[in-house]
Amino acid sequence: MNDPTQYAVGWGTLTLINAGLAQSKGRSGLAWWLISIFLGPIATFLIVVLKPVEKKDI
């Protein structure tokens, strides 16, 4: 039941979801993907709680 492969696939899927969430809020998807590798669900919480990045007009 505790197959490490399933755990790794779930964690990897979460990192991709976090990258997409971060990009939708104007943040770097790559940076948040890397952060998510180490923090996982904590990174998800941070992405959801942090306010979207405001785009500045030039």
Residue pairs with C-beta under 8 A, 6 or more apart in sequence:
11 37
11 40
14 36
14 40
14 41
14 44
15 33
15 36
15 37
15 40
16 33
17 44
18 32
18 33
18 35
18 36
18 43
18 44
18 47
19 29
19 30
19 32
19 33
19 36
20 29
21 32
21 44
21 47
21 48
22 28
22 29
22 31
22 32
22 33
22 47
23 29
25 47
25 50
25 51
25 52
25 53
26 52
26 53
26 54
26 55
27 47
27 50
27 53
32 43
32 47
35 43
36 43
36 44
39 46
